[in-house]
Structure formats: C-alpha cells, structure tokens
Amino acid sequence: MDTSPRRLLLAEALASAETADQVAPWHTRIVGQLAGVLARRGERDRSDGLLRQRRAADVAAGIPIGMIQYHVTSGELDGAIDWFERAVDEREPLVVIYANEPQIRRFRSGPRWAALLKTMNLPEAR
C-alpha cells in the first residue's frame, strides 16, 4: 500500500471533498474540487463521469467556476484559463474574486494570464 505523504494528502482531500459533495451536491465549486481530486488520484473515469452527470443535470449558472476549480485542482492550468475566459465572457461576477484567491494567484503567470488579468482590470502576478 502506498503511504507516501502525497498519497495520504490526496486521501484526506478526497474524504473532505466527498463530505462536502454530500452536503452541497448542487455547488459547482465543490463538484469541481471533488472531480479534480479524483483526477489527481488517477481516477479519471470517475472524475469524468461526475462532471458529465452534473453538467447534464445542472443549469448553466455557475458551471465556469466549477470547471475552473476542477482544472486548478487537477493541475490542468490551460483548462483553467479557458474556463476563466468563458466566465469573463459570461460576465460571471465571482470570477474577479476567485482570480484573487491564494490557490489561484500562485498560477497567475504567462501571456494568457496577463491578457486575462488585463481584461478583468486586475494587476499582473508578482
């Protein structure tokens, strides 16, 4: 059994994300977090199935924020930028707040991020 620190942290993250999903399965950020943790653990089929199921059942509201959360959690930063751009296009009000959260700020670099931050009137990452 793999007892590496990374594996143990992912197990804790999964337990927390699953608990949060039981409490608020309608919350797109929680769904994104759970799907991202599953992807990080290598459980792509379960992650993809969860995202498909929730997108089919949910209305479009809030989907970009949930998908941003999924891509950041799973480490797919280009995908996160794609969804940030979509959220800006859809005038999602939470996107500016979300872009300033510590878990996001550390990824804010590169030309695509610079253009996106300029669109949102936010300062570039330092």
VMD Tcl script that draws the C-alpha trace (Angstrom):
set ca {
  {0.00 0.00 0.00}
  {1.32 3.44 -0.99}
  {1.74 5.52 2.17}
  {3.66 8.39 0.61}
  {2.82 11.84 2.00}
  {1.29 12.89 -1.33}
  {-0.96 9.82 -1.43}
  {-2.07 10.37 2.17}
  {-2.87 14.04 1.49}
  {-4.90 13.08 -1.57}
  {-6.81 10.54 0.52}
  {-7.63 13.25 3.06}
  {-8.59 15.67 0.28}
  {-10.86 13.05 -1.26}
  {-12.60 12.36 2.06}
  {-13.18 16.09 2.59}
  {-14.40 16.66 -0.97}
  {-16.79 13.71 -0.77}
  {-18.20 15.00 2.52}
  {-18.68 18.47 1.04}
  {-20.38 16.95 -2.00}
  {-22.82 15.07 0.24}
  {-23.71 18.33 1.99}
  {-23.96 20.54 -1.11}
  {-24.05 18.47 -4.31}
  {-25.51 21.47 -6.14}
  {-22.44 23.66 -5.50}
  {-20.34 23.74 -8.66}
  {-17.06 24.56 -6.90}
  {-17.47 21.53 -4.65}
  {-18.19 19.31 -7.64}
  {-15.14 20.76 -9.40}
  {-12.99 20.14 -6.32}
  {-14.16 16.53 -5.99}
  {-13.65 15.82 -9.68}
  {-10.20 17.44 -9.56}
  {-9.09 15.38 -6.57}
  {-10.32 12.22 -8.30}
  {-8.34 13.16 -11.42}
  {-5.21 13.81 -9.31}
  {-5.61 10.34 -7.77}
  {-5.76 8.80 -11.23}
  {-9.50 8.07 -11.05}
  {-10.22 9.72 -14.42}
  {-13.27 7.61 -15.26}
  {-14.97 8.53 -12.00}
  {-13.93 12.18 -12.36}
  {-15.17 12.43 -15.95}
  {-18.41 10.65 -15.07}
  {-19.08 13.05 -12.20}
  {-18.53 16.08 -14.42}
  {-20.75 14.68 -17.18}
  {-23.51 13.78 -14.74}
  {-23.50 17.18 -13.05}
  {-23.30 19.16 -16.29}
  {-26.27 17.23 -17.68}
  {-28.32 17.80 -14.52}
  {-27.38 21.40 -13.75}
  {-28.32 24.66 -15.33}
  {-25.53 26.65 -16.93}
  {-25.22 29.07 -14.00}
  {-22.00 28.60 -12.08}
  {-20.56 25.95 -14.39}
  {-17.46 28.01 -15.35}
  {-16.45 28.49 -11.70}
  {-16.84 24.76 -11.04}
  {-14.77 23.91 -14.09}
  {-12.09 26.41 -13.06}
  {-11.95 24.66 -9.69}
  {-11.68 21.27 -11.40}
  {-8.81 22.34 -13.66}
  {-6.87 24.09 -10.88}
  {-7.28 21.10 -8.55}
  {-6.31 18.58 -11.20}
  {-3.32 20.70 -12.27}
  {-4.59 21.48 -15.77}
  {-3.83 25.18 -15.84}
  {-4.53 25.78 -19.53}
  {-8.00 24.35 -18.98}
  {-8.46 26.70 -16.01}
  {-7.56 29.68 -18.19}
  {-10.04 28.53 -20.85}
  {-12.81 28.48 -18.25}
  {-11.70 31.79 -16.73}
  {-12.04 33.31 -20.21}
  {-15.51 31.81 -20.58}
  {-16.52 33.10 -17.14}
  {-15.37 36.60 -18.11}
  {-17.29 36.38 -21.41}
  {-20.40 35.30 -19.49}
  {-19.84 38.14 -17.00}
  {-19.71 35.75 -14.06}
  {-19.49 38.15 -11.09}
  {-17.45 35.81 -8.89}
  {-14.61 35.39 -11.38}
  {-12.75 38.52 -10.22}
  {-12.93 37.42 -6.59}
  {-11.95 33.86 -7.49}
  {-8.94 35.05 -9.52}
  {-7.56 36.67 -6.36}
  {-7.84 33.64 -4.10}
  {-4.47 32.31 -2.89}
  {-4.90 28.94 -4.62}
  {-5.32 30.76 -7.95}
  {-2.86 33.64 -7.51}
  {0.14 31.34 -7.48}
  {-0.76 30.18 -11.02}
  {-1.20 33.66 -12.44}
  {1.71 33.92 -14.85}
  {2.33 33.75 -18.57}
  {0.95 35.73 -21.52}
  {-2.57 34.24 -21.45}
  {-2.93 35.07 -17.75}
  {-1.61 38.59 -18.33}
  {-4.22 39.21 -21.04}
  {-6.98 37.72 -18.92}
  {-6.00 39.78 -15.88}
  {-5.97 42.92 -18.00}
  {-9.49 42.09 -19.24}
  {-10.63 41.84 -15.60}
  {-8.71 45.03 -14.63}
  {-6.56 43.07 -12.19}
  {-2.82 43.61 -11.62}
  {-0.39 41.08 -13.04}
  {1.06 38.47 -10.73}
  {4.26 39.42 -8.94}
}
mol new
graphics top color blue
foreach p $ca { graphics top sphere $p radius 0.5 }
foreach p [lrange $ca 0 end-1] q [lrange $ca 1 end] { graphics top cylinder $p $q radius 0.2 }
display resetview
